[in-house]
Amino acid sequence: MSDRRVVMDASAIVAWLLNERGAPTIGRLLQFAVLPAPNVTESIRSARTHGHRMTSDQLFSRLEASCAAVEPFRDVDAPRAAELLLYADRRTNGQLSLGDALCIAVAERLQLPLVGDDGLWAELPLEVDFHQFR
């Protein structure tokens, strides 16, 4: 097992939960993944909205069983998330979601690369590497 860790956004988690394109890649990375708690909530909601039959508790247990670590959003992450949202408001017409900003802030605090599906992130002034998974 590698010591390498990555932070995954909600799109990656949802792809895995719903077995969408890119799910095998995410499945291989989950044991090394850090999942920001707000993105776990967003992912479970999205999976349920798109017809996943497991309950929210069952989906959370499935994520825990994958050996991914759930990382809380901390007060020190709030200013960075706000700055990212302000930057996106000015540069991308507000195309960055609150969940994405929270995910990026957690990844930067932990100094871990990000795995996600939003090409917009490549245009942001990130302090960590971003890898698009599909």
Residue pairs with C-beta under 8 A, 6 or more apart in sequence:
1 31
1 32
2 32
4 32
5 32
5 33
5 34
5 69
5 110
5 112
6 29
6 32
6 33
6 34
6 112
6 113
6 114
6 115
6 131
7 33
7 34
7 35
7 36
7 71
7 103
7 106
7 107
7 110
7 112
7 113
7 114
7 115
7 128
8 26
8 29
8 30
8 33
8 34
8 35
8 39
8 68
8 103
8 114
8 115
8 116
9 39
9 99
9 100
9 103
9 114
9 115
9 116
9 117
9 118
10 39
10 42
10 43
10 46
10 99
10 100
10 103
11 116
11 117
11 118
12 22
12 26
12 29
12 115
12 116
12 117
12 133
13 26
13 35
13 39
13 40
13 43
13 63
14 20
14 43
14 46
14 47
14 50
15 21
15 22
15 23
15 26
15 117
15 133
15 134
16 23
16 26
16 27
16 30
16 66
17 43
17 44
17 47
17 52
17 59
17 62
17 63
18 47
18 50
18 52
21 134
22 117
22 133
22 134
25 133
25 134
26 115
26 133
27 66
29 115
30 63
30 66
30 67
30 68
31 66
31 67
31 68
33 66
33 68
33 69
33 115
34 68
34 69
34 70
34 71
34 106
34 107
34 110
34 112
35 43
35 63
35 68
35 69
35 70
35 71
36 70
36 71
36 73
36 102
36 103
36 106
36 107
37 70
37 71
37 72
37 73
38 73
38 99
38 102
38 103
39 99
39 102
39 103
40 60
40 63
40 70
42 99
43 59
43 63
44 56
44 59
44 60
45 56
47 54
47 59
48 56
48 59
52 59
54 62
63 70
64 70
71 106
71 110
73 102
73 105
73 106
74 106
74 109
76 109
77 102
77 105
77 106
77 109
78 105
80 104
80 105
80 108
80 109
81 98
81 101
81 102
81 104
81 105
82 101
84 96
84 100
84 101
84 104
84 105
84 124
85 94
85 96
85 98
85 101
87 96
87 124
87 125
88 94
88 95
88 96
88 101
88 120
88 124
91 123
92 120
92 123
95 120
96 120
96 124
100 116
100 118
100 121
103 114
103 116
104 114
104 121
104 124
104 126
104 128
107 113
107 114
107 128
108 126
108 127
108 128
111 127
111 128
112 128
113 128
113 129
113 130
113 131
114 121
114 126
114 128
114 129
114 130
114 131
115 131
115 133
116 130
116 131
116 132
116 133
117 132
117 133
117 134
118 132
119 132
121 130
121 132
122 130
122 132
